[in-house]
Amino acid sequence: MQADAPRGCRFGRRWYLNNESWHPSVPPFGEMKCILCWCVSGETHCQRQECPPSACSSPAMRDNPCCAKCR
């Protein structure tokens, strides 16, 4: 392997290529679809999906299971 080659990232038991993104799987919960991780030069970065603030008093989860929307 060349020293200047992009490094991969290890997350749990899996390896990901540089610039690859994925939804992490966390036992016993399974895949975390509201969180996105990506590999940058051997470092894993993860971020929860940002949701706009709801304008109603009782929003519901529709279309997007990560963000609540008004009915």
C-alpha positions in Angstrom: 0.0 0.0 0.0 1.3 3.5 -0.8 1.7 6.0 2.0 -0.2 8.7 0.1 -3.2 6.4 -0.7 -6.5 7.5 0.9 -7.2 5.6 4.1 -10.3 3.8 4.9 -12.4 3.9 8.1 -13.3 1.2 10.5 -16.8 1.4 12.1 -17.7 -1.6 14.2 -16.6 -4.7 12.3 -16.8 -3.1 8.9 -14.3 -1.1 6.8 -15.5 1.8 4.6 -13.6 3.5 1.7 -12.5 7.1 1.8 -15.5 9.3 0.9 -18.0 6.5 1.4 -21.1 7.2 3.5 -23.5 4.9 5.5 -26.1 4.7 8.1 -24.6 3.1 11.2 -25.9 -0.1 12.7 -25.9 -0.1 16.5 -26.9 -3.3 18.3 -29.5 -4.0 19.6 -31.3 -1.1 17.8 -30.2 -1.9 14.2 -29.7 0.6 11.4 -29.9 4.2 12.6 -31.6 5.8 9.5 -31.6 9.3 11.0 -27.8 9.3 11.3 -25.3 9.5 8.4 -21.7 8.7 8.8 -18.9 9.2 6.3 -15.2 8.4 5.9 -12.7 11.3 5.4 -9.0 10.4 5.2 -9.3 7.6 7.7 -11.6 9.4 10.2 -15.2 8.6 10.7 -17.6 11.5 11.1 -21.3 11.1 12.0 -24.2 13.5 12.1 -27.9 13.3 13.0 -30.2 14.5 10.3 -31.2 18.1 11.1 -34.9 18.8 11.1 -36.6 22.2 10.7 -38.6 23.4 13.7 -42.3 22.4 13.6 -44.9 25.2 13.3 -47.7 23.2 14.8 -48.5 22.0 18.4 -48.8 18.3 17.6 -46.6 17.3 14.6 -46.7 13.8 13.2 -44.0 11.6 11.6 -44.9 11.4 8.0 -42.9 10.6 4.9 -39.6 11.1 6.8 -39.3 8.9 10.0 -36.6 11.3 11.3 -38.5 14.6 11.2 -42.0 15.5 12.4 -44.3 17.5 10.1 -47.6 19.2 10.6 -50.7 17.3 9.5 
